[in-house]
């Protein structure tokens, strides 16, 4: 199981931590940001294939911002996939 930390950019969240096992997301924890929404995202994405999460969350914006916490999670997962040679 890979343990990953990602520092999101352009959002209120300061740090995303998650685990990847067999290409699936587990135990997403986010420091900062909208606690309730981020807990919900964690519950909804628990056990999902990384590529599926990326395809669903990539490009979501938060108000006038060019990104959002869901979009930053997609970026974190894409970075993980690239580094793991899975994309």
C-alpha positions, 0 to 999 in steps of 0.5 A: 500500500502506497501512502501519498501526501500532496500539497494542493495549490489555489484552494483552502486545503493545505494537505491531502493524505491518502493511500493507494492499494491495487489502483484504488483510493483509501483513507483520504484525509484533508487538512484545511478546507471545508471539512464536511465537504471534504469528508463527503468526498473521502467517503464517496471516493473510498475504494474507487479506481483512481482513473474513475475519480480523476475523470469525475473530479478533474476540472471542477471549479470553486466559485471564481477560482480556477480549481477546487479541492476535488480538482486538486485531488484529481491532480494529486491522483494524476501525479501519483499515477504518472510517478507510478508509471500507471498513466 
